[in-house]
Each structure stands twice: as C-alpha cells, then as structure tokens.
Amino acid sequence: MAELIFKDLSFEKDKDKVKVNFLKIFYFYLDEVSLRKIGDFQINRNSIIFEKLSENNARKKFEFLLYNAFKSLKNRLNNKTTYYIHQSSGIPLIGTNYFGLVDRGSNIIEVKPITSCNIGCIFCSVDEGPSSKRKTDFVIEKDYLVQEFRKVVEFKNSDNIDAHINAQGEPTLYSDMVELVRDIMSVKGVKTSSIDTNGLLLTKRYVDELAEAGLTRINLSLHALDPEKATQLAGYPYNLNKVLEIARYIPKTKMDLIIVPVWLPGYNDDELPKLAKFANEIGAGKSCPPIGIQSFMNYRFGRNPIEEVSLEVFYKKMKELEQEHNVKLVFDKTAFNVEDLPELPKPFKKGQIIEAEVVLPGRIGSEKLAVARDRLISVPDCHKEIGSKAKLRIRRTKHNIFLGELLN
C-alpha cells in the first residue's frame, strides 16, 4: 500500500471527480477514470492511498497526473485560470510587476507572491478584486521566491535590506505567508520586513504568527472610519469593526503598524484626520510614522473614479487639514529608512531588438509574457502561441520591468 501525503494539497470527492484544493484558494480536478488507471484508491483530507502499488510507483504515476492537472488550476475567488510559478517552471521572477521581485534601486526589495484580492476598492490601481477584468492569476512557490530573493540581497551587499511584501491584490491570501516571512527574515542582510494588507483576513492568531516569524511592520490600507464610506471605498462588503479590532491589537505585539489610506478628494477628505488620531491613540508608529497618506493617481488599467490632483494640491490640502485638526499627516521620506543602493543590472537596453520565448498569458487583453536572458518581458497585443519564439523591440527597462513590442 502507498499513502501519498501532501502539505499544500487537500482532496475531496465531487461527483465523478476528485477536487484537489491547492494553497487554500486554488483548485483543480482529477478524473476518477484517470486515477483508477493508476490503481484502486481512496482519498483522505491531505493524502491519497493506492492499495496495490509501491510508494515509488504510485508517486511517479500520480505526480505525472498532477503535472498535467495543474494546467487547469483555478482561483476559487474568481474562477480565473491561475499559473503556479515554481523552481522547475523556467519562469524568472524578475521582469514584471505582476509577481516575483522588484528592485527599484534602494534597500527595499518588493516581494510579490500572489495576485488576486478579496475586495474591489473603487480606486484600485491594478483593477483587482471580484469584479476585476484581469484575465489570469499567478501564485509563486515559496521556496523559489526565497531562493531568488536571496540572490538579489546578495547583490545588494547591505545589512539594511527591507523586504516589502505587496501584491497586485491582497498578500494575506497567500497561504504560505508566515513561512515566507520566516525564511525571508533568515536571509543575511535583511533587517526589516513589511506587508501591505487590507486587514480583513487578519486574526489575532495570524498577527501573532507573523510577529513570531519576524515581520517588522504591517501597512494597513484603511481609508475611512465611517462604516458607509469604508464600504463604499472598498467596493465590497467591508467588516470595519474587525479591521479596527486588529489595528488596535497589532501595536501590542512586537510588530509596528502604519495606517496607509489613499486620499480620494470628495470621498474621504474628513476621514484623514480621524485616521491619524486613531493611529496615534492605538500606539501605531513605534518606529515609523503612525500614518502615511497616499495621493490617488490615475492608472491606465486601474479604476479611476476621479481625476488625480497634482502633488502641489495634495500637500496644500494636507497642510490645511493638519492646521484645522491639529494632527500631523505628512512625514518626510527619511522617516522610512529608505537608502539608495545599486540596482540589478539590466540585460537589455531600450530600443534593442531581441528574440524571446513566449511562456505565459499576461493579465490584460491579448498580452503575453516572454522570457529572455533570465528576465520576463510583457508583450501587449501578442498573437504568438505559448512556446513559440518572438522578435521583440524593448520599449521599457525601468527598474528591470520590461515591455516589449512584437515585431513578427
């Protein structure tokens, strides 16, 4: 008898198929006929048993079945096709803003383990959430992400690295988050870490686990204290009381908290001073500012309920609110310990013509993702099939985020 046990997979019967749940929010199906071709089987929550096979034989056959079934991976939050990027996938983790790692020439390394979101903020810069028009989702193997993160840290050669875990969506949807934080904080040179979150999936136990793993700070995306305004801005049913309870709890741990609202003129002007006072009252900002207000910006593929204002208008409004409510809203960037460091070398120059392999669908329209010289390249309006070669002209190279124009 062979019992195959899995940490990240769980199994359940679904009519004449077996539903396989992966990393909590993803799933695919295995056909019972295909399973019985391997041998008589039975499923438990995290294991599958083949009665008459050796473990080696069962594992070999079952993993081949899994390999093909993973091609139909779906996200249960939105039923979108999802791609699992792992160490054997041949997909680099640098080159796109969708997932992986982003180095913007400082001591801050952005870590993006997942796409997808549990709410749909009306101002979302990347159009995430249940009503998103994004076509695909991605989730990254934790060990692969840590492995590539370590390489970037070694290149930086600094003992002041800040790992900033964010996502095109909500990072706490990533089921390996605690392990990811623990592994990142064990990398030599990493001093601090933070995570952007809307807070809805946090519990006191989860917060404690993140603190124990070494997370330094939670950046809480809280945009209003008025329940109706908070729900309006979230674009989805929003449990404000739960988020406020968690916000009060975080400063009691060894982690820090900063509340990071987005100012949408006409929507939450009067909420900003309330949020600042709330942040001060609960003890946020032990080693950073208690609040960090962001000015709304228009993005081509984001949600744009209003027109953005200039930075001059933004700072003028913040100063007015500071004086009117006697609370500090604007902080110098030096308060965030940002340090300029060399940026990863770029293997391409703007305008250069290269050949790349098309490897994945993108997230927008007919976009594809291509690979060349260990970098990902976004290719809009790409008719090429996955696995084919494409001639590209490089149109963007900033921060090792590449955009290519299809030439053939």
C-alpha positions in Angstrom: 0.0 0.0 0.0 1.2 3.5 -0.8 -0.1 6.6 1.0 1.0 9.9 -0.6 0.8 12.8 1.9 0.8 16.4 0.8 1.2 19.6 2.7 -0.3 22.0 0.2 -2.9 19.8 -1.3 -6.2 18.5 0.1 -8.7 16.2 -1.6 -12.5 15.9 -1.7 -15.0 13.9 -3.7 -17.0 15.9 -6.2 -19.4 13.6 -8.2 -17.3 11.5 -10.5 -14.2 13.6 -9.9 -11.8 14.4 -7.2 -11.4 18.1 -6.4 -7.9 19.0 -5.4 -7.5 22.2 -3.3 -4.1 23.9 -3.5 -2.7 26.6 -1.2 -6.3 27.1 0.2 -7.8 29.3 -2.5 -6.8 27.4 -5.7 -8.2 24.1 -7.1 -8.3 21.7 -10.0 -10.0 18.4 -10.7 -8.7 14.9 -11.2 -10.9 12.5 -13.2 -11.7 9.3 -11.3 -11.2 7.2 -14.5 -7.6 8.6 -14.8 -7.0 7.8 -11.1 -8.2 4.3 -11.4 -5.9 3.7 -14.3 -3.1 4.1 -11.7 -4.9 1.7 -9.3 -7.6 1.4 -6.7 -7.5 4.4 -4.5 -9.1 6.2 -1.6 -8.7 9.8 -0.6 -8.3 11.4 2.8 -8.0 15.1 3.5 -4.3 15.5 2.8 -3.4 12.2 1.3 -4.4 9.7 -1.4 -3.9 5.9 -0.9 -3.2 3.4 -3.7 -3.9 -0.1 -2.2 -1.8 -2.3 -4.5 1.2 -0.1 -5.5 4.6 0.6 -4.1 5.1 4.2 -2.9 7.7 4.8 -5.6 5.5 3.5 -8.4 2.4 5.3 -7.1 4.2 8.6 -6.6 5.7 8.5 -10.1 2.4 7.9 -11.8 0.4 10.3 -9.6 2.8 13.2 -9.9 2.6 12.8 -13.7 -1.2 13.1 -13.4 -0.7 16.2 -11.1 1.7 17.8 -13.5 -1.0 17.8 -16.3 -3.9 18.7 -14.0 -2.0 21.8 -12.7 -2.5 23.3 -16.2 -6.2 23.7 -15.3 -5.6 25.4 -11.9 -8.3 27.9 -11.0 -8.7 30.6 -8.3 -11.9 29.9 -6.3 -12.4 33.6 -5.5 -13.0 34.5 -9.2 -12.7 31.2 -11.1 -9.8 32.6 -13.2 -7.1 30.4 -14.7 -4.1 30.5 -12.4 -0.4 29.8 -13.1 1.8 28.3 -10.5 5.3 29.6 -10.9 7.9 27.2 -9.3 11.6 26.3 -9.4 11.2 23.9 -12.3 8.9 26.2 -14.4 11.6 28.0 -16.2 9.9 31.3 -15.4 12.1 34.1 -14.0 10.9 36.1 -11.1 12.3 39.4 -12.3 10.9 41.5 -15.2 7.2 42.0 -14.4 5.3 44.0 -11.9 2.7 41.2 -11.7 4.6 38.8 -9.5 8.1 37.9 -8.2 10.6 40.5 -7.2 11.1 44.2 -8.0 14.2 46.2 -7.3 13.8 50.0 -7.7 17.4 50.9 -6.8 17.1 51.1 -3.0 17.4 48.9 0.1 13.7 48.0 -0.4 13.1 44.7 -2.3 9.4 44.2 -3.3 8.2 40.6 -2.9 5.1 39.7 -4.8 3.9 36.1 -4.1 0.3 36.2 -5.5 -2.3 38.1 -7.5 -6.0 38.3 -6.6 -8.0 40.2 -4.0 -10.9 39.6 -1.6 -12.3 43.1 -2.1 -12.6 45.5 -5.0 -11.5 49.0 -4.0 -13.1 51.6 -6.3 -9.7 53.3 -6.8 -7.6 50.1 -7.2 -4.6 50.9 -9.4 -4.5 47.4 -10.9 -8.2 46.7 -11.1 -8.1 43.7 -8.7 -10.9 42.0 -6.8 -14.1 40.0 -7.5 -15.1 42.3 -10.4 -11.6 42.6 -11.9 -11.2 42.5 -15.7 -7.7 40.9 -15.3 -7.6 37.7 -17.2 -5.3 35.5 -15.2 -3.8 35.0 -11.7 -0.4 33.9 -10.6 0.9 32.2 -7.4 4.6 31.6 -6.7 6.2 28.7 -4.9 7.5 29.9 -1.6 10.9 28.3 -1.8 11.5 29.6 -5.3 10.6 33.1 -4.2 13.0 33.0 -1.2 15.8 31.5 -3.4 15.6 34.3 -5.9 15.1 36.9 -3.2 18.4 35.8 -1.6 20.2 36.4 -4.9 19.0 40.0 -5.0 20.0 40.5 -1.4 23.5 39.2 -2.0 23.8 41.5 -5.0 22.8 44.5 -2.8 25.6 43.7 -0.3 23.9 45.6 2.5 22.9 44.8 6.1 19.9 47.2 5.8 17.6 45.3 3.5 13.8 45.9 3.8 11.7 43.1 2.4 8.4 44.7 1.4 5.7 42.1 0.7 3.0 43.5 -1.5 0.9 42.2 -4.4 -1.4 43.0 -7.2 -4.1 42.3 -4.7 -4.2 41.1 -1.1 -0.9 39.4 0.1 -2.5 37.6 3.0 -4.4 35.4 0.5 -1.0 33.6 0.2 -1.3 30.6 2.4 2.5 30.3 2.9 2.8 33.8 4.2 4.1 33.0 7.7 6.7 30.6 6.3 7.6 33.2 3.6 8.3 35.9 6.3 10.3 33.5 8.4 12.5 32.4 5.5 13.0 36.0 4.2 14.0 37.2 7.7 16.6 34.5 7.9 18.4 35.8 4.9 21.7 37.5 5.9 21.4 41.3 5.3 17.6 41.5 5.8 16.9 43.9 8.7 13.2 44.7 8.4 10.1 43.5 6.6 6.6 44.8 6.0 3.4 43.7 4.4 0.6 45.7 2.7 -2.9 44.4 3.7 -6.5 45.5 3.8 -6.6 43.6 7.2 -9.8 41.7 6.6 -8.1 38.3 6.6 -6.0 39.0 9.7 -6.8 37.4 13.1 -5.1 37.9 16.4 -3.6 34.4 16.0 -2.4 35.2 12.4 -0.9 38.5 13.6 1.0 36.7 16.4 2.3 34.1 13.9 3.6 36.9 11.6 5.2 38.6 14.6 6.9 35.4 15.7 8.1 34.8 12.1 9.9 38.2 12.3 7.6 40.6 10.4 8.6 44.1 11.4 5.6 46.1 10.3 2.0 45.9 8.9 1.0 48.6 6.5 -2.8 48.7 6.9 -4.9 50.0 4.0 -7.6 51.7 6.0 -9.3 54.6 4.2 -12.2 55.7 6.4 -13.5 55.2 9.9 -17.1 55.9 8.8 -18.6 52.4 8.1 -20.5 53.6 5.0 -17.6 55.4 3.5 -15.3 52.4 4.3 -17.6 50.0 2.5 -18.1 52.4 -0.4 -14.3 52.8 -0.9 -13.8 49.0 -0.6 -16.3 48.4 -3.3 -17.3 45.2 -1.4 -18.9 44.3 1.9 -16.4 45.5 4.5 -16.1 44.5 8.1 -14.8 47.7 9.5 -15.1 46.7 13.2 -13.0 43.6 12.6 -10.3 45.7 10.9 -10.3 48.2 13.7 -10.0 45.5 16.3 -7.0 44.0 14.5 -5.5 47.5 14.2 -5.7 48.0 18.0 -4.1 44.7 18.6 -1.1 44.9 16.3 0.8 47.6 18.3 0.5 45.3 21.4 2.8 42.8 19.6 6.5 43.4 18.8 5.4 44.5 15.3 4.8 48.1 14.2 1.7 49.4 12.5 1.3 52.2 10.0 -2.1 53.1 8.6 -1.9 54.0 4.9 -5.0 55.5 3.5 -5.4 56.8 -0.1 -6.9 60.3 -0.3 -9.7 60.5 -2.8 -10.8 64.1 -3.0 -14.5 64.3 -2.4 -14.7 60.9 -0.8 -12.7 60.7 2.4 -11.3 64.2 3.0 -12.6 64.5 6.5 -11.7 60.9 7.3 -7.9 61.5 7.1 -7.6 63.5 10.4 -9.8 60.9 12.1 -7.5 58.1 10.9 -4.4 60.0 12.1 -5.9 60.5 15.5 -6.9 56.9 15.7 -3.4 55.7 14.7 -1.9 57.8 17.5 -4.4 56.6 20.0 -3.8 52.9 19.4 0.0 53.3 19.5 0.8 52.9 15.8 4.2 54.3 14.6 6.6 52.9 17.2 9.5 53.1 14.8 7.8 54.7 11.8 5.1 57.4 11.2 1.7 56.3 12.5 0.1 57.3 9.2 1.2 57.5 5.6 -1.3 59.2 3.4 -1.1 58.4 -0.4 -2.4 60.7 -3.1 -4.7 58.9 -5.6 -3.2 58.5 -9.0 -4.8 57.6 -12.3 -3.6 54.4 -14.0 -4.4 53.3 -17.5 -5.6 49.8 -16.4 -6.8 50.8 -12.9 -10.1 52.0 -11.6 -10.3 55.8 -11.8 -13.4 57.3 -10.1 -11.9 60.8 -10.1 -9.1 62.7 -11.7 -5.8 62.8 -9.8 -4.6 66.1 -8.3 -1.1 67.5 -8.5 1.4 66.9 -5.7 1.2 70.7 -5.0 -2.6 70.4 -4.4 -2.1 67.2 -2.3 0.4 68.8 0.1 -1.6 72.0 0.3 -4.7 70.0 1.3 -2.7 68.0 3.9 -1.3 71.2 5.5 -4.8 72.6 5.7 -6.1 69.5 7.4 -3.1 69.5 9.8 -3.8 73.0 10.9 -7.6 72.6 11.1 -7.4 69.4 13.2 -4.1 69.8 15.0 -2.7 66.5 13.8 0.4 65.6 11.7 -0.4 64.0 8.3 2.7 64.5 6.3 6.1 62.9 7.1 9.5 63.1 5.4 10.6 60.0 3.5 13.7 59.8 5.8 11.3 58.5 8.4 11.0 55.3 6.4 14.7 54.4 6.4 15.0 54.4 2.5 18.6 54.1 1.3 19.8 54.3 -2.3 21.6 51.1 -3.4 22.8 49.8 -6.8 20.0 48.4 -9.0 20.2 44.9 -10.6 22.0 45.0 -14.0 19.6 45.2 -17.0 20.3 42.7 -19.7 18.6 44.8 -22.3 18.6 48.4 -23.5 15.7 50.5 -24.6 15.2 50.1 -28.3 17.2 46.9 -28.5 15.8 44.1 -30.7 15.9 40.6 -29.1 14.5 37.1 -29.6 12.4 35.7 -26.7 10.3 32.7 -25.9 6.6 33.3 -25.2 5.8 31.4 -22.0 2.6 32.7 -20.3 -0.6 34.7 -21.0 -0.5 38.1 -19.5 -3.2 39.7 -17.4 -4.5 42.3 -19.8 -6.2 41.7 -23.2 -4.0 39.8 -25.6 -0.8 40.4 -23.6 1.7 37.6 -23.3 4.8 37.2 -21.1 8.1 36.2 -22.7 11.4 35.1 -21.4 15.0 36.1 -22.5 18.2 36.3 -20.5 16.6 35.3 -17.2 14.1 38.2 -17.4 10.3 38.3 -18.0 9.1 40.7 -20.7 5.4 41.9 -21.1 4.3 41.9 -24.7 1.0 43.6 -25.4 -1.1 42.6 -28.4 0.8 39.4 -28.9 -0.7 36.8 -31.2 2.1 34.3 -30.7 1.4 30.9 -29.2 2.8 29.8 -25.9 6.1 28.1 -26.5 6.9 30.0 -29.7 9.7 32.4 -30.4 9.1 36.1 -30.9 11.2 39.0 -32.1 10.7 42.0 -29.8 11.8 45.6 -29.6 12.4 46.6 -25.9 10.3 49.6 -25.1 10.7 49.8 -21.3 13.6 48.8 -19.0 13.0 50.9 -15.8 13.6 49.0 -12.6 14.1 45.8 -14.6 10.4 45.8 -15.5 10.4 45.2 -19.3 7.9 45.9 -22.0 8.5 44.5 -25.5 6.9 45.4 -28.8 6.2 42.4 -31.1 7.9 42.7 -34.4 6.9 39.4 -36.1 
